Amino acid sequence: MEVLPPLIKKYFSGGLYAAHMIPMGAFEEWEWLSDWVGRSDKYDFNYGKPECMSHCLEEHLNYINYVCRPENNPYELQLDLLIPIKEKR
């Protein structure tokens, strides 16, 4: 698939992620999700490169088309926070 600037094609190797849904703008909930992983008896962090947000992801569907419509409120948009995890051994 061709991706035109200003967008950049990135490759995702997959893996297991802890997910938490927030309304757009509630970024303080990254701390809540991180604390949840830190307290888990079953999962541990599986961070990657720090320059890539340690492979933490924010996923929103159709963001550009949503915010370009003046009748839409971007703060009503759903955003998923994702932290890479692995099972504890």
PyMOL Python script that loads the backbone (N, CA, C, O; Angstrom):
from pymol import cmd

cmd.read_pdbstr("""\
ATOM      1  N   MET A   1       0.843  -1.174   0.000  1.00  0.00           N
ATOM      2  CA  MET A   1       0.000   0.000   0.000  1.00  0.00           C
ATOM      3  C   MET A   1       0.887   1.236   0.000  1.00  0.00           C
ATOM      4  O   MET A   1       1.829   1.332   0.787  1.00  0.00           O
ATOM      5  N   GLU A   2       0.589   2.169  -0.872  1.00  0.00           N
ATOM      6  CA  GLU A   2       1.345   3.415  -0.926  1.00  0.00           C
ATOM      7  C   GLU A   2       0.821   4.373   0.137  1.00  0.00           C
ATOM      8  O   GLU A   2      -0.389   4.549   0.281  1.00  0.00           O
ATOM      9  N   VAL A   3       1.718   4.978   0.866  1.00  0.00           N
ATOM     10  CA  VAL A   3       1.363   5.954   1.897  1.00  0.00           C
ATOM     11  C   VAL A   3       2.003   7.276   1.508  1.00  0.00           C
ATOM     12  O   VAL A   3       3.224   7.367   1.372  1.00  0.00           O
ATOM     13  N   LEU A   4       1.185   8.293   1.330  1.00  0.00           N
ATOM     14  CA  LEU A   4       1.667   9.590   0.867  1.00  0.00           C
ATOM     15  C   LEU A   4       1.978  10.517   2.035  1.00  0.00           C
ATOM     16  O   LEU A   4       1.299  10.473   3.060  1.00  0.00           O
ATOM     17  N   PRO A   5       3.010  11.365   1.885  1.00  0.00           N
ATOM     18  CA  PRO A   5       3.327  12.349   2.918  1.00  0.00           C
ATOM     19  C   PRO A   5       2.124  13.250   3.176  1.00  0.00           C
ATOM     20  O   PRO A   5       1.361  13.520   2.249  1.00  0.00           O
ATOM     21  N   PRO A   6       1.938  13.707   4.368  1.00  0.00           N
ATOM     22  CA  PRO A   6       2.857  13.697   5.491  1.00  0.00           C
ATOM     23  C   PRO A   6       2.799  12.422   6.320  1.00  0.00           C
ATOM     24  O   PRO A   6       3.494  12.325   7.331  1.00  0.00           O
ATOM     25  N   LEU A   7       1.987  11.435   5.923  1.00  0.00           N
ATOM     26  CA  LEU A   7       1.909  10.178   6.666  1.00  0.00           C
ATOM     27  C   LEU A   7       3.150   9.346   6.410  1.00  0.00           C
ATOM     28  O   LEU A   7       3.789   9.476   5.366  1.00  0.00           O
ATOM     29  N   ILE A   8       3.493   8.483   7.371  1.00  0.00           N
ATOM     30  CA  ILE A   8       4.673   7.623   7.287  1.00  0.00           C
ATOM     31  C   ILE A   8       4.229   6.186   7.485  1.00  0.00           C
ATOM     32  O   ILE A   8       3.467   5.888   8.405  1.00  0.00           O
ATOM     33  N   LYS A   9       4.698   5.305   6.634  1.00  0.00           N
ATOM     34  CA  LYS A   9       4.381   3.886   6.790  1.00  0.00           C
ATOM     35  C   LYS A   9       5.258   3.308   7.890  1.00  0.00           C
ATOM     36  O   LYS A   9       6.476   3.483   7.883  1.00  0.00           O
ATOM     37  N   LYS A  10       4.631   2.618   8.834  1.00  0.00           N
ATOM     38  CA  LYS A  10       5.354   1.958   9.916  1.00  0.00           C
ATOM     39  C   LYS A  10       4.969   0.493   9.920  1.00  0.00           C
ATOM     40  O   LYS A  10       3.877   0.130   9.481  1.00  0.00           O
ATOM     41  N   TYR A  11       5.849  -0.335  10.406  1.00  0.00           N
ATOM     42  CA  TYR A  11       5.607  -1.769  10.446  1.00  0.00           C
ATOM     43  C   TYR A  11       5.422  -2.207  11.887  1.00  0.00           C
ATOM     44  O   TYR A  11       6.157  -1.775  12.775  1.00  0.00           O
ATOM     45  N   PHE A  12       4.462  -3.046  12.109  1.00  0.00           N
ATOM     46  CA  PHE A  12       4.089  -3.519  13.432  1.00  0.00           C
ATOM     47  C   PHE A  12       4.356  -5.014  13.489  1.00  0.00           C
ATOM     48  O   PHE A  12       3.771  -5.788  12.731  1.00  0.00           O
ATOM     49  N   SER A  13       5.241  -5.414  14.391  1.00  0.00           N
ATOM     50  CA  SER A  13       5.630  -6.825  14.466  1.00  0.00           C
ATOM     51  C   SER A  13       4.632  -7.668  15.267  1.00  0.00           C
ATOM     52  O   SER A  13       4.739  -8.894  15.293  1.00  0.00           O
ATOM     53  N   GLY A  14       3.675  -7.024  15.913  1.00  0.00           N
ATOM     54  CA  GLY A  14       2.670  -7.771  16.661  1.00  0.00           C
ATOM     55  C   GLY A  14       3.090  -8.001  18.090  1.00  0.00           C
ATOM     56  O   GLY A  14       4.086  -7.445  18.553  1.00  0.00           O
ATOM     57  N   GLY A  15       2.336  -8.814  18.784  1.00  0.00           N
ATOM     58  CA  GLY A  15       2.626  -9.101  20.174  1.00  0.00           C
ATOM     59  C   GLY A  15       1.384  -8.964  21.029  1.00  0.00           C
ATOM     60  O   GLY A  15       0.276  -8.786  20.523  1.00  0.00           O
ATOM     61  N   LEU A  16       1.589  -9.050  22.334  1.00  0.00           N
ATOM     62  CA  LEU A  16       0.507  -8.982  23.300  1.00  0.00           C
ATOM     63  C   LEU A  16       0.518  -7.594  23.942  1.00  0.00           C
ATOM     64  O   LEU A  16       1.569  -7.100  24.351  1.00  0.00           O
ATOM     65  N   TYR A  17      -0.652  -6.975  24.026  1.00  0.00           N
ATOM     66  CA  TYR A  17      -0.766  -5.628  24.569  1.00  0.00           C
ATOM     67  C   TYR A  17      -1.874  -5.565  25.611  1.00  0.00           C
ATOM     68  O   TYR A  17      -2.923  -6.192  25.461  1.00  0.00           O
ATOM     69  N   ALA A  18      -1.625  -4.795  26.673  1.00  0.00           N
ATOM     70  CA  ALA A  18      -2.684  -4.419  27.607  1.00  0.00           C
ATOM     71  C   ALA A  18      -3.345  -3.188  27.008  1.00  0.00           C
ATOM     72  O   ALA A  18      -2.656  -2.262  26.580  1.00  0.00           O
ATOM     73  N   ALA A  19      -4.679  -3.168  26.973  1.00  0.00           N
ATOM     74  CA  ALA A  19      -5.405  -2.074  26.336  1.00  0.00           C
ATOM     75  C   ALA A  19      -6.351  -1.405  27.320  1.00  0.00           C
ATOM     76  O   ALA A  19      -6.915  -2.047  28.206  1.00  0.00           O
ATOM     77  N   HIS A  20      -6.509  -0.095  27.140  1.00  0.00           N
ATOM     78  CA  HIS A  20      -7.420   0.684  27.974  1.00  0.00           C
ATOM     79  C   HIS A  20      -8.020   1.780  27.104  1.00  0.00           C
ATOM     80  O   HIS A  20      -7.282   2.548  26.487  1.00  0.00           O
ATOM     81  N   MET A  21      -9.334   1.865  27.045  1.00  0.00           N
ATOM     82  CA  MET A  21     -10.015   2.859  26.238  1.00  0.00           C
ATOM     83  C   MET A  21     -10.246   4.128  27.053  1.00  0.00           C
ATOM     84  O   MET A  21     -10.679   4.080  28.205  1.00  0.00           O
ATOM     85  N   ILE A  22      -9.941   5.278  26.415  1.00  0.00           N
ATOM     86  CA  ILE A  22     -10.164   6.572  27.052  1.00  0.00           C
ATOM     87  C   ILE A  22     -10.878   7.498  26.063  1.00  0.00           C
ATOM     88  O   ILE A  22     -10.851   7.253  24.857  1.00  0.00           O
ATOM     89  N   PRO A  23     -11.514   8.555  26.567  1.00  0.00           N
ATOM     90  CA  PRO A  23     -11.943   9.606  25.655  1.00  0.00           C
ATOM     91  C   PRO A  23     -10.714  10.445  25.292  1.00  0.00           C
ATOM     92  O   PRO A  23      -9.800  10.592  26.103  1.00  0.00           O
ATOM     93  N   MET A  24     -10.691  10.988  24.091  1.00  0.00           N
ATOM     94  CA  MET A  24      -9.547  11.793  23.652  1.00  0.00           C
ATOM     95  C   MET A  24      -9.230  12.862  24.688  1.00  0.00           C
ATOM     96  O   MET A  24     -10.121  13.570  25.158  1.00  0.00           O
ATOM     97  N   GLY A  25      -7.973  12.970  25.034  1.00  0.00           N
ATOM     98  CA  GLY A  25      -7.526  13.992  25.971  1.00  0.00           C
ATOM     99  C   GLY A  25      -7.272  13.499  27.378  1.00  0.00           C
ATOM    100  O   GLY A  25      -6.663  14.220  28.168  1.00  0.00           O
ATOM    101  N   ALA A  26      -7.711  12.302  27.725  1.00  0.00           N
ATOM    102  CA  ALA A  26      -7.527  11.781  29.089  1.00  0.00           C
ATOM    103  C   ALA A  26      -6.200  11.025  29.190  1.00  0.00           C
ATOM    104  O   ALA A  26      -6.158   9.882  29.644  1.00  0.00           O
ATOM    105  N   PHE A  27      -5.126  11.678  28.762  1.00  0.00           N
ATOM    106  CA  PHE A  27      -3.828  11.013  28.691  1.00  0.00           C
ATOM    107  C   PHE A  27      -3.220  10.679  30.047  1.00  0.00           C
ATOM    108  O   PHE A  27      -2.269   9.901  30.124  1.00  0.00           O
ATOM    109  N   GLU A  28      -3.758  11.258  31.114  1.00  0.00           N
ATOM    110  CA  GLU A  28      -3.280  10.906  32.453  1.00  0.00           C
ATOM    111  C   GLU A  28      -3.560   9.431  32.759  1.00  0.00           C
ATOM    112  O   GLU A  28      -2.983   8.872  33.691  1.00  0.00           O
ATOM    113  N   GLU A  29      -4.439   8.805  31.983  1.00  0.00           N
ATOM    114  CA  GLU A  29      -4.771   7.399  32.222  1.00  0.00           C
ATOM    115  C   GLU A  29      -3.669   6.444  31.745  1.00  0.00           C
ATOM    116  O   GLU A  29      -3.753   5.241  31.989  1.00  0.00           O
ATOM    117  N   TRP A  30      -2.633   6.970  31.065  1.00  0.00           N
ATOM    118  CA  TRP A  30      -1.458   6.145  30.799  1.00  0.00           C
ATOM    119  C   TRP A  30      -0.890   5.628  32.120  1.00  0.00           C
ATOM    120  O   TRP A  30      -0.469   4.475  32.220  1.00  0.00           O
ATOM    121  N   GLU A  31      -0.884   6.493  33.125  1.00  0.00           N
ATOM    122  CA  GLU A  31      -0.358   6.099  34.442  1.00  0.00           C
ATOM    123  C   GLU A  31      -1.191   4.969  35.038  1.00  0.00           C
ATOM    124  O   GLU A  31      -0.637   4.030  35.608  1.00  0.00           O
ATOM    125  N   TRP A  32      -2.517   5.048  34.912  1.00  0.00           N
ATOM    126  CA  TRP A  32      -3.387   3.996  35.431  1.00  0.00           C
ATOM    127  C   TRP A  32      -3.080   2.666  34.760  1.00  0.00           C
ATOM    128  O   TRP A  32      -2.979   1.643  35.438  1.00  0.00           O
ATOM    129  N   LEU A  33      -2.930   2.664  33.429  1.00  0.00           N
ATOM    130  CA  LEU A  33      -2.653   1.425  32.701  1.00  0.00           C
ATOM    131  C   LEU A  33      -1.282   0.872  33.072  1.00  0.00           C
ATOM    132  O   LEU A  33      -1.131  -0.335  33.261  1.00  0.00           O
ATOM    133  N   SER A  34      -0.297   1.732  33.177  1.00  0.00           N
ATOM    134  CA  SER A  34       1.042   1.309  33.579  1.00  0.00           C
ATOM    135  C   SER A  34       1.037   0.718  34.985  1.00  0.00           C
ATOM    136  O   SER A  34       1.687  -0.298  35.232  1.00  0.00           O
ATOM    137  N   ASP A  35       0.317   1.341  35.900  1.00  0.00           N
ATOM    138  CA  ASP A  35       0.209   0.811  37.264  1.00  0.00           C
ATOM    139  C   ASP A  35      -0.466  -0.557  37.270  1.00  0.00           C
ATOM    140  O   ASP A  35      -0.075  -1.442  38.031  1.00  0.00           O
ATOM    141  N   TRP A  36      -1.484  -0.730  36.419  1.00  0.00           N
ATOM    142  CA  TRP A  36      -2.185  -2.017  36.335  1.00  0.00           C
ATOM    143  C   TRP A  36      -1.220  -3.121  35.916  1.00  0.00           C
ATOM    144  O   TRP A  36      -1.206  -4.198  36.513  1.00  0.00           O
ATOM    145  N   VAL A  37      -0.415  -2.854  34.892  1.00  0.00           N
ATOM    146  CA  VAL A  37       0.564  -3.863  34.452  1.00  0.00           C
ATOM    147  C   VAL A  37       1.566  -4.124  35.571  1.00  0.00           C
ATOM    148  O   VAL A  37       1.908  -5.275  35.844  1.00  0.00           O
ATOM    149  N   GLY A  38       2.037  -3.061  36.218  1.00  0.00           N
ATOM    150  CA  GLY A  38       3.012  -3.210  37.291  1.00  0.00           C
ATOM    151  C   GLY A  38       2.510  -4.030  38.469  1.00  0.00           C
ATOM    152  O   GLY A  38       3.307  -4.680  39.145  1.00  0.00           O
ATOM    153  N   ARG A  39       1.198  -4.016  38.732  1.00  0.00           N
ATOM    154  CA  ARG A  39       0.612  -4.774  39.841  1.00  0.00           C
ATOM    155  C   ARG A  39       0.204  -6.190  39.439  1.00  0.00           C
ATOM    156  O   ARG A  39      -0.129  -7.002  40.302  1.00  0.00           O
ATOM    157  N   SER A  40       0.225  -6.492  38.159  1.00  0.00           N
ATOM    158  CA  SER A  40      -0.285  -7.768  37.675  1.00  0.00           C
ATOM    159  C   SER A  40       0.582  -8.941  38.129  1.00  0.00           C
ATOM    160  O   SER A  40       1.811  -8.873  38.083  1.00  0.00           O
ATOM    161  N   ASP A  41      -0.073 -10.019  38.567  1.00  0.00           N
ATOM    162  CA  ASP A  41       0.634 -11.254  38.904  1.00  0.00           C
ATOM    163  C   ASP A  41       0.878 -12.108  37.664  1.00  0.00           C
ATOM    164  O   ASP A  41       1.685 -13.037  37.692  1.00  0.00           O
ATOM    165  N   LYS A  42       0.177 -11.789  36.577  1.00  0.00           N
ATOM    166  CA  LYS A  42       0.240 -12.618  35.386  1.00  0.00           C
ATOM    167  C   LYS A  42       1.097 -12.009  34.263  1.00  0.00           C
ATOM    168  O   LYS A  42       1.673 -12.745  33.463  1.00  0.00           O
ATOM    169  N   TYR A  43       1.185 -10.662  34.198  1.00  0.00           N
ATOM    170  CA  TYR A  43       1.863 -10.007  33.082  1.00  0.00           C
ATOM    171  C   TYR A  43       2.979  -9.096  33.558  1.00  0.00           C
ATOM    172  O   TYR A  43       2.973  -8.606  34.687  1.00  0.00           O
ATOM    173  N   ASP A  44       3.936  -8.883  32.666  1.00  0.00           N
ATOM    174  CA  ASP A  44       5.048  -7.973  32.909  1.00  0.00           C
ATOM    175  C   ASP A  44       5.192  -7.084  31.681  1.00  0.00           C
ATOM    176  O   ASP A  44       4.691  -7.421  30.609  1.00  0.00           O
ATOM    177  N   PHE A  45       5.870  -5.955  31.831  1.00  0.00           N
ATOM    178  CA  PHE A  45       6.118  -5.063  30.706  1.00  0.00           C
ATOM    179  C   PHE A  45       7.009  -5.746  29.673  1.00  0.00           C
ATOM    180  O   PHE A  45       7.858  -6.566  30.022  1.00  0.00           O
ATOM    181  N   ASN A  46       6.816  -5.411  28.425  1.00  0.00           N
ATOM    182  CA  ASN A  46       7.657  -5.914  27.340  1.00  0.00           C
ATOM    183  C   ASN A  46       8.053  -4.726  26.464  1.00  0.00           C
ATOM    184  O   ASN A  46       7.827  -4.724  25.254  1.00  0.00           O
ATOM    185  N   TYR A  47       8.647  -3.720  27.101  1.00  0.00           N
ATOM    186  CA  TYR A  47       8.976  -2.474  26.415  1.00  0.00           C
ATOM    187  C   TYR A  47      10.019  -2.688  25.332  1.00  0.00           C
ATOM    188  O   TYR A  47      10.842  -3.601  25.398  1.00  0.00           O
ATOM    189  N   GLY A  48       9.959  -1.821  24.342  1.00  0.00           N
ATOM    190  CA  GLY A  48      10.919  -1.815  23.248  1.00  0.00           C
ATOM    191  C   GLY A  48      11.765  -0.565  23.297  1.00  0.00           C
ATOM    192  O   GLY A  48      12.121  -0.087  24.374  1.00  0.00           O
ATOM    193  N   LYS A  49      12.084  -0.039  22.142  1.00  0.00           N
ATOM    194  CA  LYS A  49      12.975   1.118  22.001  1.00  0.00           C
ATOM    195  C   LYS A  49      12.327   2.381  22.571  1.00  0.00           C
ATOM    196  O   LYS A  49      11.185   2.696  22.237  1.00  0.00           O
ATOM    197  N   PRO A  50      13.048   3.103  23.426  1.00  0.00           N
ATOM    198  CA  PRO A  50      12.480   4.334  24.003  1.00  0.00           C
ATOM    199  C   PRO A  50      12.115   5.376  22.947  1.00  0.00           C
ATOM    200  O   PRO A  50      11.146   6.114  23.124  1.00  0.00           O
ATOM    201  N   GLU A  51      12.878   5.449  21.848  1.00  0.00           N
ATOM    202  CA  GLU A  51      12.584   6.458  20.823  1.00  0.00           C
ATOM    203  C   GLU A  51      11.286   6.169  20.069  1.00  0.00           C
ATOM    204  O   GLU A  51      10.805   7.017  19.317  1.00  0.00           O
ATOM    205  N   CYS A  52      10.719   4.981  20.267  1.00  0.00           N
ATOM    206  CA  CYS A  52       9.433   4.623  19.653  1.00  0.00           C
ATOM    207  C   CYS A  52       8.354   4.519  20.727  1.00  0.00           C
ATOM    208  O   CYS A  52       7.493   3.643  20.652  1.00  0.00           O
ATOM    209  N   MET A  53       8.392   5.400  21.723  1.00  0.00           N
ATOM    210  CA  MET A  53       7.445   5.359  22.854  1.00  0.00           C
ATOM    211  C   MET A  53       7.493   4.002  23.532  1.00  0.00           C
ATOM    212  O   MET A  53       6.491   3.560  24.093  1.00  0.00           O
ATOM    213  N   SER A  54       8.647   3.326  23.491  1.00  0.00           N
ATOM    214  CA  SER A  54       8.829   2.000  24.095  1.00  0.00           C
ATOM    215  C   SER A  54       7.825   0.984  23.559  1.00  0.00           C
ATOM    216  O   SER A  54       7.481   0.015  24.237  1.00  0.00           O
ATOM    217  N   HIS A  55       7.365   1.218  22.341  1.00  0.00           N
ATOM    218  CA  HIS A  55       6.354   0.395  21.657  1.00  0.00           C
ATOM    219  C   HIS A  55       4.965   0.522  22.278  1.00  0.00           C
ATOM    220  O   HIS A  55       4.084  -0.292  22.002  1.00  0.00           O
ATOM    221  N   CYS A  56       4.769   1.538  23.112  1.00  0.00           N
ATOM    222  CA  CYS A  56       3.418   1.857  23.564  1.00  0.00           C
ATOM    223  C   CYS A  56       2.693   2.517  22.394  1.00  0.00           C
ATOM    224  O   CYS A  56       3.294   3.260  21.618  1.00  0.00           O
ATOM    225  N   LEU A  57       1.415   2.241  22.276  1.00  0.00           N
ATOM    226  CA  LEU A  57       0.664   2.746  21.124  1.00  0.00           C
ATOM    227  C   LEU A  57      -0.597   3.465  21.568  1.00  0.00           C
ATOM    228  O   LEU A  57      -1.172   3.162  22.613  1.00  0.00           O
ATOM    229  N   GLU A  58      -1.014   4.423  20.752  1.00  0.00           N
ATOM    230  CA  GLU A  58      -2.316   5.062  20.887  1.00  0.00           C
ATOM    231  C   GLU A  58      -3.039   4.792  19.579  1.00  0.00           C
ATOM    232  O   GLU A  58      -2.526   5.101  18.504  1.00  0.00           O
ATOM    233  N   GLU A  59      -4.224   4.219  19.671  1.00  0.00           N
ATOM    234  CA  GLU A  59      -4.967   3.873  18.461  1.00  0.00           C
ATOM    235  C   GLU A  59      -6.297   4.611  18.444  1.00  0.00           C
ATOM    236  O   GLU A  59      -7.086   4.536  19.385  1.00  0.00           O
ATOM    237  N   HIS A  60      -6.516   5.309  17.373  1.00  0.00           N
ATOM    238  CA  HIS A  60      -7.817   5.930  17.145  1.00  0.00           C
ATOM    239  C   HIS A  60      -8.180   5.664  15.697  1.00  0.00           C
ATOM    240  O   HIS A  60      -7.337   5.761  14.805  1.00  0.00           O
ATOM    241  N   LEU A  61      -9.419   5.332  15.474  1.00  0.00           N
ATOM    242  CA  LEU A  61      -9.876   4.973  14.144  1.00  0.00           C
ATOM    243  C   LEU A  61     -10.438   6.190  13.426  1.00  0.00           C
ATOM    244  O   LEU A  61     -11.288   6.905  13.956  1.00  0.00           O
ATOM    245  N   ASN A  62      -9.949   6.412  12.212  1.00  0.00           N
ATOM    246  CA  ASN A  62     -10.479   7.451  11.337  1.00  0.00           C
ATOM    247  C   ASN A  62     -10.351   8.845  11.940  1.00  0.00           C
ATOM    248  O   ASN A  62     -11.239   9.677  11.755  1.00  0.00           O
ATOM    249  N   TYR A  63      -9.268   9.113  12.652  1.00  0.00           N
ATOM    250  CA  TYR A  63      -9.070  10.382  13.353  1.00  0.00           C
ATOM    251  C   TYR A  63      -9.129  11.582  12.407  1.00  0.00           C
ATOM    252  O   TYR A  63      -9.844  12.547  12.675  1.00  0.00           O
ATOM    253  N   ILE A  64      -8.388  11.527  11.314  1.00  0.00           N
ATOM    254  CA  ILE A  64      -8.309  12.674  10.398  1.00  0.00           C
ATOM    255  C   ILE A  64      -9.692  13.038   9.862  1.00  0.00           C
ATOM    256  O   ILE A  64     -10.075  14.208   9.882  1.00  0.00           O
ATOM    257  N   ASN A  65     -10.440  12.047   9.387  1.00  0.00           N
ATOM    258  CA  ASN A  65     -11.768  12.340   8.860  1.00  0.00           C
ATOM    259  C   ASN A  65     -12.715  12.828   9.958  1.00  0.00           C
ATOM    260  O   ASN A  65     -13.606  13.635   9.691  1.00  0.00           O
ATOM    261  N   TYR A  66     -12.533  12.352  11.170  1.00  0.00           N
ATOM    262  CA  TYR A  66     -13.408  12.750  12.269  1.00  0.00           C
ATOM    263  C   TYR A  66     -13.178  14.213  12.647  1.00  0.00           C
ATOM    264  O   TYR A  66     -14.133  14.986  12.729  1.00  0.00           O
ATOM    265  N   VAL A  67     -11.935  14.594  12.874  1.00  0.00           N
ATOM    266  CA  VAL A  67     -11.659  15.953  13.359  1.00  0.00           C
ATOM    267  C   VAL A  67     -11.782  17.008  12.271  1.00  0.00           C
ATOM    268  O   VAL A  67     -11.889  18.194  12.582  1.00  0.00           O
ATOM    269  N   CYS A  68     -11.770  16.612  11.016  1.00  0.00           N
ATOM    270  CA  CYS A  68     -11.916  17.584   9.923  1.00  0.00           C
ATOM    271  C   CYS A  68     -13.364  18.026   9.721  1.00  0.00           C
ATOM    272  O   CYS A  68     -13.624  18.972   8.979  1.00  0.00           O
ATOM    273  N   ARG A  69     -14.288  17.362  10.362  1.00  0.00           N
ATOM    274  CA  ARG A  69     -15.699  17.749  10.249  1.00  0.00           C
ATOM    275  C   ARG A  69     -16.044  18.680  11.403  1.00  0.00           C
ATOM    276  O   ARG A  69     -15.959  18.275  12.563  1.00  0.00           O
ATOM    277  N   PRO A  70     -16.428  19.906  11.115  1.00  0.00           N
ATOM    278  CA  PRO A  70     -16.639  20.900  12.182  1.00  0.00           C
ATOM    279  C   PRO A  70     -17.719  20.519  13.186  1.00  0.00           C
ATOM    280  O   PRO A  70     -17.695  20.999  14.319  1.00  0.00           O
ATOM    281  N   GLU A  71     -18.657  19.675  12.804  1.00  0.00           N
ATOM    282  CA  GLU A  71     -19.727  19.308  13.741  1.00  0.00           C
ATOM    283  C   GLU A  71     -19.270  18.279  14.778  1.00  0.00           C
ATOM    284  O   GLU A  71     -19.976  18.038  15.758  1.00  0.00           O
ATOM    285  N   ASN A  72     -18.110  17.678  14.577  1.00  0.00           N
ATOM    286  CA  ASN A  72     -17.608  16.674  15.519  1.00  0.00           C
ATOM    287  C   ASN A  72     -16.739  17.312  16.591  1.00  0.00           C
ATOM    288  O   ASN A  72     -15.983  18.245  16.319  1.00  0.00           O
ATOM    289  N   ASN A  73     -16.853  16.808  17.791  1.00  0.00           N
ATOM    290  CA  ASN A  73     -16.022  17.258  18.904  1.00  0.00           C
ATOM    291  C   ASN A  73     -14.903  16.244  19.092  1.00  0.00           C
ATOM    292  O   ASN A  73     -15.178  15.098  19.445  1.00  0.00           O
ATOM    293  N   PRO A  74     -13.632  16.634  18.867  1.00  0.00           N
ATOM    294  CA  PRO A  74     -12.538  15.666  18.987  1.00  0.00           C
ATOM    295  C   PRO A  74     -12.420  15.049  20.376  1.00  0.00           C
ATOM    296  O   PRO A  74     -11.845  13.970  20.519  1.00  0.00           O
ATOM    297  N   TYR A  75     -12.953  15.716  21.407  1.00  0.00           N
ATOM    298  CA  TYR A  75     -12.865  15.172  22.758  1.00  0.00           C
ATOM    299  C   TYR A  75     -13.926  14.103  23.027  1.00  0.00           C
ATOM    300  O   TYR A  75     -13.959  13.529  24.116  1.00  0.00           O
ATOM    301  N   GLU A  76     -14.785  13.831  22.054  1.00  0.00           N
ATOM    302  CA  GLU A  76     -15.731  12.728  22.158  1.00  0.00           C
ATOM    303  C   GLU A  76     -15.211  11.480  21.451  1.00  0.00           C
ATOM    304  O   GLU A  76     -15.880  10.447  21.437  1.00  0.00           O
ATOM    305  N   LEU A  77     -14.030  11.574  20.869  1.00  0.00           N
ATOM    306  CA  LEU A  77     -13.436  10.472  20.122  1.00  0.00           C
ATOM    307  C   LEU A  77     -12.827   9.443  21.070  1.00  0.00           C
ATOM    308  O   LEU A  77     -12.193   9.803  22.062  1.00  0.00           O
ATOM    309  N   GLN A  78     -13.019   8.176  20.764  1.00  0.00           N
ATOM    310  CA  GLN A  78     -12.425   7.088  21.557  1.00  0.00           C
ATOM    311  C   GLN A  78     -10.962   6.929  21.169  1.00  0.00           C
ATOM    312  O   GLN A  78     -10.607   7.003  19.992  1.00  0.00           O
ATOM    313  N   LEU A  79     -10.129   6.711  22.162  1.00  0.00           N
ATOM    314  CA  LEU A  79      -8.707   6.463  21.947  1.00  0.00           C
ATOM    315  C   LEU A  79      -8.330   5.245  22.778  1.00  0.00           C
ATOM    316  O   LEU A  79      -8.709   5.147  23.946  1.00  0.00           O
ATOM    317  N   ASP A  80      -7.594   4.327  22.191  1.00  0.00           N
ATOM    318  CA  ASP A  80      -7.139   3.138  22.913  1.00  0.00           C
ATOM    319  C   ASP A  80      -5.667   3.290  23.250  1.00  0.00           C
ATOM    320  O   ASP A  80      -4.853   3.573  22.371  1.00  0.00           O
ATOM    321  N   LEU A  81      -5.321   3.102  24.519  1.00  0.00           N
ATOM    322  CA  LEU A  81      -3.938   3.100  24.972  1.00  0.00           C
ATOM    323  C   LEU A  81      -3.478   1.653  25.033  1.00  0.00           C
ATOM    324  O   LEU A  81      -4.197   0.795  25.546  1.00  0.00           O
ATOM    325  N   LEU A  82      -2.288   1.372  24.515  1.00  0.00           N
ATOM    326  CA  LEU A  82      -1.789  -0.003  24.451  1.00  0.00           C
ATOM    327  C   LEU A  82      -0.352  -0.056  24.953  1.00  0.00           C
ATOM    328  O   LEU A  82       0.506   0.685  24.474  1.00  0.00           O
ATOM    329  N   ILE A  83      -0.089  -0.943  25.929  1.00  0.00           N
ATOM    330  CA  ILE A  83       1.253  -1.156  26.478  1.00  0.00           C
ATOM    331  C   ILE A  83       1.665  -2.589  26.178  1.00  0.00           C
ATOM    332  O   ILE A  83       0.923  -3.524  26.480  1.00  0.00           O
ATOM    333  N   PRO A  84       2.853  -2.772  25.580  1.00  0.00           N
ATOM    334  CA  PRO A  84       3.295  -4.141  25.293  1.00  0.00           C
ATOM    335  C   PRO A  84       3.571  -4.913  26.577  1.00  0.00           C
ATOM    336  O   PRO A  84       4.233  -4.420  27.490  1.00  0.00           O
ATOM    337  N   ILE A  85       3.047  -6.135  26.624  1.00  0.00           N
ATOM    338  CA  ILE A  85       3.215  -6.975  27.812  1.00  0.00           C
ATOM    339  C   ILE A  85       3.641  -8.391  27.396  1.00  0.00           C
ATOM    340  O   ILE A  85       3.566  -8.764  26.225  1.00  0.00           O
ATOM    341  N   LYS A  86       4.085  -9.155  28.379  1.00  0.00           N
ATOM    342  CA  LYS A  86       4.389 -10.573  28.180  1.00  0.00           C
ATOM    343  C   LYS A  86       3.968 -11.307  29.434  1.00  0.00           C
ATOM    344  O   LYS A  86       3.879 -10.724  30.515  1.00  0.00           O
ATOM    345  N   GLU A  87       3.712 -12.588  29.277  1.00  0.00           N
ATOM    346  CA  GLU A  87       3.338 -13.387  30.444  1.00  0.00           C
ATOM    347  C   GLU A  87       4.548 -13.598  31.334  1.00  0.00           C
ATOM    348  O   GLU A  87       5.658 -13.824  30.852  1.00  0.00           O
ATOM    349  N   LYS A  88       4.322 -13.521  32.649  1.00  0.00           N
ATOM    350  CA  LYS A  88       5.391 -13.816  33.595  1.00  0.00           C
ATOM    351  C   LYS A  88       5.646 -15.309  33.603  1.00  0.00           C
ATOM    352  O   LYS A  88       4.726 -16.099  33.391  1.00  0.00           O
ATOM    353  N   ARG A  89       6.839 -15.687  33.837  1.00  0.00           N
ATOM    354  CA  ARG A  89       7.198 -17.125  33.864  1.00  0.00           C
ATOM    355  C   ARG A  89       7.552 -17.550  35.248  1.00  0.00           C
ATOM    356  O   ARG A  89       7.880 -18.716  35.471  1.00  0.00           O
TER     357      ARG A  89
END
""", "prot")
cmd.dss("prot")
cmd.show_as("cartoon", "prot")
cmd.util.cbc("prot")
cmd.orient("prot")
